[in-house]
């Protein structure tokens, strides 16, 4: 019984961990915001929490001379019909559109 309790505890701890997602932009060097909080410059690895199964995040990228770009990031189902659980995507790519230059 003690062994079963230990296994269940380890499984619960694993569910509450985070997973790393690479956030890339073209061009690179954009400031990256996750839910309004600046987390660094692209490219970067960001760890989304796996504690909330239905959670999504807004990723915004800002670079001078380019329009802001925003992407909603949700968990990705794994396995047949999602039976393997869900995880965050391994990478996100955001293409920034250049603003017109004033003559």
BASEVEX-550860 format. One record per atom (N, C-alpha, C): x, y, z; residue in one letter. Coordinates in Angstrom, 2 decimals. Layout:
       px       py       pz  nuke
        X        Y        Z     A
...
END
This chain:
       px       py       pz  nuke
     0.83    -1.20     0.00     X
     0.00     0.00     0.00     X
     0.88     1.26     0.00     X
     1.96     1.22     0.75     X
     2.85     2.38     0.80     X
     3.46     2.64    -0.57     X
     3.79     1.57    -1.31     X
     4.36     1.70    -2.65     X
     3.36     2.38    -3.59     X
     2.08     2.00    -3.50     X
     1.04     2.59    -4.34     X
     0.91     4.08    -4.03     X
     0.94     4.44    -2.76     X
     0.84     5.85    -2.36     X
     2.01     6.66    -2.91     X
     3.21     6.08    -2.88     X
     4.39     6.76    -3.41     X
     4.27     6.99    -4.91     X
     3.79     5.99    -5.64     X
     3.62     6.11    -7.09     X
     2.59     7.18    -7.42     X
     1.49     7.21    -6.70     X
     0.45     8.22    -6.93     X
     1.00     9.62    -6.64     X
     1.76     9.76    -5.56     X
     2.35    11.06    -5.22     X
     3.31    11.52    -6.31     X
     4.15    10.63    -6.81     X
     5.07    11.00    -7.88     X
     4.32    11.41    -9.15     X
     3.23    10.73    -9.46     X
     2.43    11.08   -10.64     X
     1.83    12.48   -10.48     X
     1.34    12.79    -9.30     X
     0.75    14.12    -9.07     X
     1.80    15.21    -9.15     X
     3.00    14.96    -8.66     X
     4.08    15.94    -8.75     X
     4.44    16.18   -10.20     X
     4.49    15.13   -11.01     X
     4.83    15.27   -12.43     X
     3.79    16.10   -13.16     X
     2.52    15.97   -12.81     X
     1.46    16.74   -13.46     X
     1.61    18.22   -13.17     X
     2.12    18.60   -12.01     X
     2.25    20.00   -11.64     X
     3.52    20.65   -12.15     X
     4.32    19.94   -12.90     X
     5.57    20.48   -13.42     X
     5.30    21.40   -14.61     X
     6.36    21.89   -15.20     X
     6.20    22.74   -16.37     X
     6.95    22.13   -17.54     X
     6.64    22.62   -18.73     X
     7.31    22.14   -19.92     X
     7.84    23.34   -20.68     X
     8.95    23.17   -21.36     X
     9.59    24.28   -22.04     X
     9.16    24.35   -23.51     X
     8.80    25.54   -23.94     X
     8.41    25.80   -25.32     X
     9.36    26.85   -25.89     X
     9.89    26.61   -27.08     X
    10.75    27.58   -27.75     X
     9.87    28.58   -28.49     X
    10.07    29.85   -28.23     X
     9.33    30.92   -28.91     X
    10.30    31.63   -29.84     X
    10.00    31.55   -31.15     X
    10.86    32.17   -32.17     X
    10.04    33.19   -32.95     X
    10.72    34.23   -33.43     X
    10.08    35.22   -34.29     X
    10.96    35.47   -35.50     X
    10.34    35.96   -36.55     X
    11.08    36.43   -37.72     X
    10.64    37.86   -37.95     X
    11.54    38.83   -37.79     X
    12.94    38.69   -37.41     X
    13.08    38.38   -35.92     X
    14.24    37.81   -35.53     X
    14.50    37.54   -34.12     X
    14.75    38.84   -33.36     X
    14.76    38.76   -32.04     X
    15.06    39.92   -31.20     X
    13.84    40.66   -30.69     X
    12.64    40.15   -30.98     X
    11.42    40.80   -30.50     X
    11.26    40.57   -29.00     X
    10.70    41.58   -28.33     X
    10.34    41.42   -26.92     X
     9.14    40.49   -26.85     X
     9.19    39.50   -25.96     X
     8.12    38.51   -25.85     X
     7.40    38.72   -24.52     X
     6.07    38.80   -24.59     X
     5.22    38.96   -23.42     X
     4.29    37.75   -23.33     X
     4.15    37.20   -22.14     X
     3.20    36.11   -21.90     X
     2.18    36.62   -20.90     X
     0.93    36.69   -21.33     X
    -0.16    37.25   -20.51     X
     0.21    38.61   -19.93     X
     0.81    39.46   -20.77     X
     1.12    40.83   -20.39     X
     2.43    41.03   -19.65     X
     3.13    39.96   -19.31     X
     4.40    40.06   -18.57     X
     5.55    39.79   -19.52     X
     6.51    40.74   -19.58     X
     7.67    40.53   -20.46     X
     8.53    39.41   -19.91     X
     8.86    38.43   -20.79     X
     9.62    37.26   -20.36     X
    10.98    37.15   -21.04     X
    11.28    38.05   -21.99     X
    12.58    38.03   -22.65     X
    12.48    38.41   -24.11     X
    13.56    38.11   -24.85     X
    13.62    38.39   -26.29     X
    13.72    37.08   -27.06     X
    13.11    37.08   -28.25     X
    13.15    35.87   -29.07     X
    14.51    35.73   -29.73     X
    14.97    34.51   -29.94     X
    14.34    33.26   -29.53     X
    14.58    33.00   -28.04     X
    13.63    32.33   -27.40     X
    13.77    32.00   -25.99     X
    12.98    30.75   -25.67     X
    13.34    30.11   -24.58     X
    12.58    28.98   -24.06     X
    11.75    29.47   -22.89     X
    10.46    29.14   -22.91     X
     9.56    29.57   -21.84     X
     8.87    28.33   -21.28     X
     8.76    28.27   -19.97     X
     8.13    27.13   -19.31     X
     6.70    27.47   -18.93     X
     5.75    26.85   -19.63     X
     4.34    26.99   -19.29     X
     4.01    26.00   -18.18     X
     3.16    26.39   -17.26     X
     2.76    25.51   -16.17     X
     1.83    24.43   -16.70     X
     2.00    23.22   -16.20     X
     1.10    22.13   -16.60     X
     0.06    21.87   -15.52     X
     0.00    22.73   -14.51     X
    -0.93    22.51   -13.41     X
    -2.39    22.68   -13.84     X
    -2.68    23.62   -14.71     X
    -4.06    23.88   -15.15     X
    -4.28    23.27   -16.53     X
    -5.15    22.29   -16.62     X
    -5.36    21.55   -17.87     X
    -6.04    22.38   -18.95     X
    -6.92    23.30   -18.59     X
    -7.68    24.05   -19.59     X
    -7.14    25.45   -19.82     X
    -5.98    25.73   -19.33     X
    -5.43    27.09   -19.42     X
    -4.85    27.37   -20.80     X
    -4.96    28.62   -21.20     X
    -4.30    29.09   -22.42     X
    -3.55    30.37   -22.05     X
    -2.61    30.74   -22.90     X
    -1.79    31.93   -22.66     X
    -1.79    32.79   -23.91     X
    -1.71    34.11   -23.72     X
    -1.56    35.04   -24.83     X
    -0.08    35.41   -24.94     X
     0.52    35.11   -26.09     X
     1.92    35.45   -26.33     X
     1.94    36.62   -27.31     X
     2.55    37.73   -26.90     X
     2.63    38.92   -27.75     X
     4.10    39.22   -28.02     X
     4.40    39.56   -29.27     X
     5.77    39.90   -29.67     X
     5.80    41.33   -30.20     X
     6.78    42.10   -29.73     X
     6.89    43.51   -30.09     X
     8.32    43.79   -30.54     X
     8.45    44.44   -31.70     X
     9.76    44.83   -32.21     X
     9.60    46.16   -32.93     X
    10.49    47.11   -32.65     X
    10.41    48.43   -33.27     X
    10.45    48.30   -34.79     X
     9.53    49.02   -35.45     X
     9.44    48.99   -36.90     X
     8.54    47.90   -37.44     X
     7.94    47.11   -36.53     X
     7.06    46.01   -36.91     X
     5.75    46.11   -36.14     X
     4.68    45.58   -36.74     X
     3.40    45.51   -36.04     X
     3.49    44.47   -34.93     X
     2.79    44.73   -33.82     X
     2.71    43.73   -32.75     X
     2.01    42.49   -33.29     X
     2.44    41.35   -32.82     X
     1.81    40.10   -33.21     X
     1.43    39.34   -31.95     X
     0.23    38.73   -31.97     X
    -0.24    38.01   -30.80     X
    -0.70    36.61   -31.20     X
    -0.44    35.66   -30.34     X
    -0.81    34.27   -30.58     X
    -1.37    33.70   -29.28     X
    -2.49    32.97   -29.37     X
    -3.01    32.26   -28.21     X
    -2.42    30.86   -28.21     X
    -1.82    30.49   -27.09     X
    -1.17    29.18   -26.99     X
    -2.02    28.30   -26.07     X
    -2.37    27.13   -26.60     X
    -3.16    26.15   -25.83     X
    -2.42    24.82   -25.80     X
    -2.82    23.99   -24.90     X
    -2.22    22.65   -24.80     X
    -2.57    21.83   -26.03     X
    -1.68    20.93   -26.39     X
    -1.85    20.07   -27.55     X
    -2.11    18.65   -27.06     X
    -3.18    18.03   -27.58     X
    -3.50    16.65   -27.20     X
    -2.45    15.70   -27.73     X
    -2.15    14.67   -26.94     X
    -1.20    13.65   -27.35     X
    -1.92    12.31   -27.45     X
    -1.43    11.46   -28.29     X
    -1.98    10.11   -28.39     X
    -3.27    10.07   -29.17     X
    -3.84     8.89   -29.27     X
    -5.07     8.65   -30.01     X
    -6.23     9.35   -29.33     X
    -6.85    10.28   -30.03     X
    -8.01    11.04   -29.53     X
    -7.72    11.72   -28.19     X
    -6.47    12.13   -27.99     X
    -6.12    12.85   -26.78     X
    -5.98    11.99   -25.54     X
    -6.02    10.67   -25.72     X
    -5.95     9.76   -24.57     X
    -4.57     9.76   -23.92     X
    -3.57    10.31   -24.60     X
    -2.22    10.36   -24.03     X
    -1.99    11.61   -23.20     X
    -3.05    12.34   -22.88     X
    -2.91    13.57   -22.12     X
    -2.74    14.76   -23.04     X
    -2.20    15.82   -22.51     X
    -1.99    17.04   -23.30     X
    -0.71    17.70   -22.84     X
    -0.10    18.44   -23.74     X
     1.14    19.13   -23.41     X
     1.20    20.42   -24.20     X
     2.10    21.30   -23.81     X
     2.30    22.55   -24.54     X
     3.10    22.26   -25.79     X
     2.94    23.06   -26.84     X
     3.71    22.82   -28.06     X
     5.21    22.98   -27.79     X
     6.02    22.23   -28.55     X
     7.48    22.31   -28.39     X
     8.02    23.64   -28.86     X
     7.39    24.22   -29.90     X
     7.86    25.51   -30.40     X
     6.70    26.32   -30.95     X
     6.91    27.63   -30.94     X
     5.95    28.59   -31.49     X
     6.74    29.51   -32.41     X
     6.23    29.73   -33.61     X
     6.88    30.64   -34.55     X
     5.92    31.77   -34.88     X
     6.37    33.01   -34.71     X
     5.53    34.17   -34.99     X
     6.24    35.05   -36.01     X
     5.58    35.28   -37.14     X
     6.10    36.13   -38.22     X
     5.64    37.56   -37.96     X
     6.58    38.48   -37.86     X
     6.25    39.89   -37.65     X
     6.18    40.60   -38.99     X
     5.17    41.46   -39.14     X
     4.99    42.21   -40.39     X
     5.59    43.61   -40.21     X
     6.44    43.98   -41.16     X
     7.12    45.28   -41.09     X
     6.15    46.41   -41.39     X
     6.27    47.50   -40.62     X
     5.47    48.70   -40.86     X
     6.04    49.42   -42.07     X
     5.18    50.15   -42.81     X
     5.69    50.92   -43.95     X
     6.65    52.01   -43.47     X
     7.68    52.23   -44.25     X
     8.66    53.27   -43.91     X
     8.17    54.60   -44.45     X
     8.32    55.65   -43.64     X
     7.94    56.99   -44.08     X
     9.06    57.58   -44.93     X
     8.71    58.12   -46.13     X
     9.75    58.69   -47.00     X
    10.33    59.97   -46.46     X
END
